[in-house]
Amino acid sequence: LSDYDYQINTVYQYARHSHIDILIISLGTIGPFIDYLDIEGFLEKFKDMTVIILEEEISGYPCLTIDNRTGFRECLEHLIHKHGFKKICYINGKRNNRDCSERLEVYLEVMKENGLSVEPDMYPYGNLSSYCDKVVEKLLDQYPDTEAICFANDYMTIAGYRVLKARGLKVGQDIAVTGFDD
């Protein structure tokens, strides 16, 4: 991560001093910049406010989440059935992240349902940011015949594109790349 990433979450400090009715916190956006164990401490700052959490289920807070299963399943099945890919890798996000865990389950299910082999090194953990270049490089070193890489979010695809470009691979021609989460 960058030395300046801490600034991404500073906007929430202003919320404590404002007279707002509801604070909506997108943990999927700020999550990469907060250690999972620090989320409770982060939320404690807003205990006297009405808070709605997006993307994560946190006990004691109303939460809005997305259906990871349907969208990610459709993505993988498209790669398999429409394009005929068999060597599909997945760069997961953070451990203990609900969305990432669900997407990993779907990846493993779909690959198994379609008789495609998967090894644990084919789904390494990234960090949900655009700074996971080393993860992508290691994956491609281990599996140079990869036909498609699915990323747990779109930020990590930025690193993927950088690494693929540096290796002379053209996305859409030499390898397919998908992101998730807009």
FENMOWO-V195092 format. One record per backbone hydrogen bond with DSSP energy under -0.5 kcal/mol. NH is the residue of the N-H (numbers start at 1). CO is the residue of the C=O. If there is no record, write none. Layout:
BEGIN
nh=NH co=CO
nh=NH co=CO
END
This chain:
BEGIN
nh=5 co=2
nh=7 co=4
nh=8 co=5
nh=9 co=6
nh=10 co=7
nh=12 co=9
nh=13 co=10
nh=14 co=10
nh=14 co=11
nh=15 co=11
nh=16 co=12
nh=17 co=14
nh=18 co=15
nh=20 co=18
nh=23 co=50
nh=24 co=22
nh=25 co=23
nh=25 co=52
nh=26 co=24
nh=27 co=25
nh=27 co=54
nh=28 co=54
nh=29 co=26
nh=30 co=26
nh=31 co=27
nh=33 co=30
nh=34 co=31
nh=38 co=35
nh=39 co=35
nh=39 co=36
nh=42 co=38
nh=43 co=39
nh=44 co=40
nh=45 co=41
nh=45 co=42
nh=46 co=43
nh=47 co=44
nh=49 co=46
nh=50 co=21
nh=51 co=49
nh=52 co=23
nh=53 co=62
nh=54 co=25
nh=55 co=64
nh=58 co=56
nh=61 co=58
nh=62 co=51
nh=64 co=53
nh=68 co=66
nh=71 co=67
nh=72 co=68
nh=73 co=69
nh=74 co=70
nh=75 co=71
nh=76 co=72
nh=77 co=73
nh=78 co=74
nh=79 co=75
nh=80 co=76
nh=81 co=77
nh=82 co=77
nh=82 co=78
nh=83 co=78
nh=84 co=80
nh=85 co=79
nh=88 co=86
nh=89 co=87
nh=89 co=148
nh=90 co=122
nh=91 co=150
nh=92 co=90
nh=92 co=124
nh=97 co=94
nh=98 co=96
nh=101 co=97
nh=102 co=98
nh=103 co=99
nh=104 co=100
nh=105 co=101
nh=106 co=102
nh=107 co=103
nh=108 co=104
nh=109 co=105
nh=110 co=106
nh=111 co=107
nh=112 co=108
nh=113 co=109
nh=114 co=110
nh=115 co=112
nh=116 co=111
nh=122 co=119
nh=123 co=120
nh=126 co=92
nh=135 co=132
nh=136 co=132
nh=137 co=133
nh=138 co=134
nh=139 co=135
nh=140 co=136
nh=141 co=137
nh=142 co=138
nh=143 co=139
nh=146 co=143
nh=147 co=87
nh=148 co=87
nh=149 co=176
nh=150 co=89
nh=151 co=178
nh=152 co=91
nh=154 co=180
nh=157 co=153
nh=158 co=154
nh=158 co=155
nh=159 co=155
nh=160 co=156
nh=161 co=157
nh=162 co=158
nh=163 co=159
nh=164 co=160
nh=165 co=161
nh=166 co=162
nh=167 co=163
nh=168 co=165
nh=169 co=164
nh=171 co=169
nh=172 co=175
nh=173 co=170
nh=174 co=170
nh=175 co=170
nh=176 co=147
nh=178 co=149
END
